[in-house]
């Protein structure tokens, strides 16, 4: 639990630089008993997050730069700088960012930062194993079709 203020300057925080995005952990779920996690996410051109949902976790997206399309069952919404959207548990969604962008994401009741940490340790063989990846993702409340 956080017992004193935490200051994380721009460009700092635990970071994970993947092929589609570069994430900086600004608040770890470990510091909030799993209640909150805050991630600054630089989306690289062509970013695509496959359709999925969470059974417990709520996500709040706040666009800082660029545009990102969120696709739901009955509509699509294009987030622009300054836009915020909350995606509650059990809502199927997909995200695309053709030209790249930057956003803040708050995860409520989820350990998405731990997911990113563990994801960075996986081998190519594990990534190629669909059954393993399904189980791994579901362990972090991420369910794909």
Secondary structure by P-SEA (a helix, b strand, c coil): cccbbbbbcccccccccccccccccccccccccccbbbbbccccccccccccccccbbbbbbbccbbbbbbcccbbbbbcccbbbbbcccccbbbbbcccccbbbbbcccaaaaaaaaaaaccccccccaaaaaaaaaaaccccc
